Amino acid sequence: MSNAPHVAIDPAAFWRDPYPALAAMRREQPIAYVPQLGATLFTRRAHIVELEKLTAVFSSHQPQGLMNRLMGLNMMRKDGAEHIAERKLMLAALGPQPVRALWEPIFRADAQRVLDALGPQRQADLVAEYAMPVSADALRALTGLSNMRWQDMDAWSQAMIDGIANYAGDAAIEARCHAATAGIDACISERLSELLRAPDSSLLSVMQRAGLPEASVRANIKLSISGGQNEPRDAIAGAVWALLAHPEQLARVQRGELPWRRVFDEYVRWISPIAMSPRRVAMRYSVDGVTLEPEDRVFFMFGSANRDEAFFDEPDRFDLDRADSSAHIAFGAGPHYCAGAAASKSLIAEVALPAVFERLPGLRLAPGAEVHFGGWAFRGPLSLPVCWG
């Protein structure tokens, strides 16, 4: 075990709001072993940006890790040439060029369809009734799982997310995760045979045509669902809330003085939807007086790094005038930089955010609404009651 100083947390309070505890760690114990999580946390941006690149020490390969056990061995849990080869296949389907040419028009049509149904209601929970279906429909297209209902996409994604963050070992959470992966596998099996006859540009089809072993195909599709549903869902709803809570900044965006991409960058810096990435220590290594031992578990806390006072001025403020918002590391800072980043930016900044404010004029928080966030490894609003018109 590392000799990092021990810092105890209240798991329930940390789930409700991790930022006060993380700020204290950055200030006092930036490398800290948290016994409730069974891991050594890195909380400062400078450490994470440097160390995430040292894959020989901080390995993504975690044979006993929750993701491997519950979802299969995907590219996120591989390093070196094996990771690069699978990453290239991901980018062939999800890179900037196919996103612009193929996927963004589909994102736009799906978002407009959801808004067509939503508009006459005059009130809604934007998490459940807009962000969820828009994110899930995008993911159905990207993965090739057109046979999956958007409701299942969201529910199964959440079950996997809960499973891979289940460091307390809750048996019910693990059972829900297994049920979700079984449902996904059934949908994959059905689509694989169809795509052999009629291949397309989806991630499933691209990996199948490249001859990737089926176990890796299945694991990478589950990886795409686990991050590709919750991150856009939470960022869409969270960014809408941030703008509604800062009406003077919203007005400037709507006047065209600030771009929607700035909203995206500042929101995912401020509240990172994917706020942590785990690593296994592969060899003895020392950092700033802390010695890590082989097989230690390390968490790179992206959400903390994005509020690091040493890098960002007044980091706890949502501020669209911030010049360095795009320096966030919400997608990572090393060779495992999220392969779906281009799709996420397109869906959220180019489609979902401008569309909801354009199509729902007078959008505002519902009277008396309280918006609560949850999560420390994955974080987003639990609901977003709004009205319009």
N, C-alpha and C positions, 0 to 999 in steps of 0.2 A: 504494500500500500504506500502511496505517496506520503511525504512528510509535510504536506500542505496543512496550514492551520485549519482546525475544524470550525465550521460555522453552521449552527443549527437554524433551521427554518420551521415555520408552521406550515405544513403542506397545504392546508385549506386556504390560509391567507395568501400563500404564494400563488396558488391557482387563481384566486380572485384578483390579485394585483402584485406581480413579482417585482415591480420597478423600485419600490422603496428598499427592499432587501438587496437587490442587485446594485443599487446606488451605494449602499453601505459597503458592500463587498468591493466595488471598484475603488472606493475611497480608502478602505482599511485593510482588506484582505483580497486583493484582486485575483489571486489564485487560491481557491478555498475548497476543502473537502466538505461536502454536505452529506452527513450521514443519512438523512432522510431520503436522499436520492442515490446514495451509494456511488457517488462520482465526484471527481475533482472538477470544479467549474472554473473556466477562464472567462473573465467578465470584461476585460479591457480590449478595445479595438486593436491596438498595436500588437498585442500578443496573438490574437486570433488571425489577423491578416498575415503575420509571419509564420505562425506554426501550422496553419491549415495546409500550407504548401509542403511541409515536411512529412510526406506520406510514409517514408521509411520508419518514422518514429510514431506518428499519429495515424495509425492505419484505419482505413474504412472497413477492412476485413474483420468481421466480428462474428465468428462461428456460433457463439452462444448468445448473440444479441437478439433482442426481441424481434426486430425486423426480419432477420434470417429465419428464425424459428416459426414465425407466424405468416410470413408472406413469401418466403423463398429467397434465394440468393440473387439479388438484382445488381445492376451496375453501380448503384450508390454504395454498395458494400464490397466493391472491388477497387483495386488500385492498379496503376501501371498500364501495360499494354492491353490487358483484358478489359479494364475500364474504358480505355480510349476507343477500342474497337466497338463496344456496345454504344458508347456515347455518340460515335459517328452515325450509327443507325438512327438514334434518337433525333439527331440534328437534321438528318435527311428528311424526316417527317415534320419536325417542329422548329426548324431554324428560321431565321428572319425572312428568307425568300419565299419558302412555301407558306409561311404565315401571311405575308402580304398578298401573295397571288391567289391562294386557295382558301385559307381558313378565315381570314378576316371578313370576307363577304358572307360566309356562313354564320359567323358570330353575329354579324349585323342583322341578318334576316331572323335569326332565332331570338335576339333581344327584342326586335320590333314585334314579333309574334307574341312574346310574353307581355309586352307593354300594351298591345292591342286588347288583350283580355283583361289587363289590370286597370286600364284607364277609367272605365265607367264606375269602378268601385268607390273611388274618392277616398279610400283609406286602405291600409294594408300593413302587414309586417314585412318590411322589405328584405329581411333575411330569408324568410321562408317562401315568400311569394315572388321575389325578383332575383335576388343574388343566387339562391339555390338553383332554380331551374336554368338560369342563364349560364352559370358555371357548369352545371351538369350536362346541358345540351352541347356546350362547346367540347366537353370532354368525351361525350359520346361520339362526336364527329372525329376528333383527333385520334382517339384510340381505335376507332373502327367498331366499337361495340354499339352499333345502332339497334341491336335487339334488346338493349337494357333500358328500362324506364328511368327517367331522370330521378324519380323518387328513390329508386334502388341505388343509383349512382351515388347520391348524397348520403343515404343511410349506410351503405357499405363502406364508403370512404371514411365516414366518421367512426364506424366500428373498427376499422383498421388503425386509424389515428389513435383512438383510445387504447387499442391493443398495444401498439408499439411505444406508447407513453405509460404503460401500466407497470411502472417500476415497483409498485406496492404488491404486485402479484394477485390482484383481485380475480378470482376464478370466473365470475360472471362476465367481467369485461373480456377475458380471454375467450370464453365460449362464444360471445357475440362476434368477436373477430374471426373465429374459425367458421362460423355460419356465413359471414360476409365473404370470406375468401372462397368458400364452396360455391356461393352464388355467382361470383365473378368467374370462377373456373368453368361453370356450366355455360355461361354466356360466351366465353372464349372458345370453348369446344365447338359450339354451334357455328360461330363465325369463321373459325379456321377452315372448315370444310367449304364454306361458301366463298371465302376469299381465294381458295385454290382455283376455283372456277372463274371468278371475276375479281381479280386483284384491283386494289385502288391505292390511294396515296396515304392511307391511314397508317398509324404506327404499327398496328398489328400486322397489316399486309406487308409493310416495308421489312419488318423483322422476319416474317415468314419467308419472303422471297429471298432474303439474304442467307437463309439457311441456318439462322441462329437456333440452337437447341430449344426444343419446345419448353423445357423447364425454365430456361432463361427468358423466353418470350413471355411466359405467364408471369414470372416474377417482375419483369419490367413493366408489364401492363398494370399490375397491382401497385407498383411504385408510382406510376403516372397517375393512378386514381387517388392514391393516398395523399399526394401533394397537390395534384392538379385540380382537385375539387375544392378542398377546404381553403387553399390559399387565395384563389380568385373570389370564392364566395365571401370569405371574411374581409378581403380587401375592398370588394365592391361595397358591401354594406357598411364597413367601417369608414371608408372614405366619404360616403354619403353623409354619415353621422358627423364626421369631422367638419364637413362644409356647412351642414345645417347648424352646428354648434359655433361656427365662426362665420356669421352671415356677411361680414364686411369682406372677408376673403372670397367667399362664394360669389359675391357681386362682381368682384374684379375678374374672376374666371369667366363668368357669364358675359362680361363686356369684352372678352377677348384679350384682356391685359396680361393674363397669366395662362399658360398652356395646361391642358388636362394632364399631360405627362408630368408636369411639376407636382400636380396634386397626387398622382400615383407615387412618385419618388418620395415626397415628404411624408405621405401616410405610412408607407411600408418602412420608412426610417423610424417614424414615431411609434408605431405599433406594428412590429414585424409579425406577419401571420405565421411564419415558420421561424421560431425564435431560438432554436437550439439544434445543434447537430452533434451526435455522439461520435467518439473515436475510441479505439483500443490502443493502448501504449504497447508498441512492439519491441522496444528496447529501452534500457535505462537512459534517462535523460533529465537534465537539470535546467530549470528556468528561474532566474531571479531568486535563487536560494531554495527553490522547491525542487526536490528530486522525485521523479515519477518512476515507478517500477513496472517491469513488463506485466502485461495483463491488467494494469489499472484501467479504469473506465474514466474517460474525460468527456466533458460537455463543453463545446464551444458555444457560448451564449450570444448568438447574433443579435437578439433583441437588446441585450445589455450594451454590446458594442455600438449599436446604433444610437444609444443615448450617452455615449462616453463624453464627459465634460472636457476631456483633454483634446477632443477633436471637434465637437459641435458646441457652438455657443447656445446657452439656455436650451439644452436638448430636450427638456420636458415640455417645451411649447410646440404646438403645431403652427408652423410659420412658413407660408408659401413664398416669402421673400428670402428665405434662407438660400444662400448661394451654393451651398455644398450638399443639398439634399441628395443629389445623385451619387454621392460618395457612400451611400448606405451599403451594407453587405447583407441585405435581406435575402439575396440569392446565393450567398456564400462568397468566399474570397480566394478560393484556390482551384485546383483541377476539378473539383466537384461542383463548380458553379452550375446552378440549375439549368438543365438542358431545355426546360420549358419556359425560360424567362421571356423569350420573344413572344410566345403565345400569350403568356400572362399579361404582359404590358399592352399588347394589342387588344385583348379582350376587355381589360379594365379601363385603360386610359383612352383608347381610340373608339371604343364601342359603348360599354355598359354605363360609364359615368356620364358622358355627354348625353346619351340617349335618355336616361331616366329624368334628367333635369329638363330636357327639351319636351318630352312627351307628357310629363306630369307637372304642368305649370302650377306655381304656388306651392311646390313641395315643401313641407315643414314637419317638424316633430308633432305627433299627436298631443293634444292638451293633456298635461299631467304625465306624459310618458317618461319612464325611467329606463335608460339604456344601460345594461350591465354587460361587461366583458368577462371572459373566462379563459383560463389556460396560461401556462408558462412555456411549454414546448411548442404548442400551437395556440394562437390567441386570436380571438375575434369577438364581435358582439353576439350575444345570445338571442336577441330579438331587436327589431328596429320599428316600433309603431310610428307610422307617419300618416298624414292626410294631405290632400292637395285640392286645387280648384277654388 
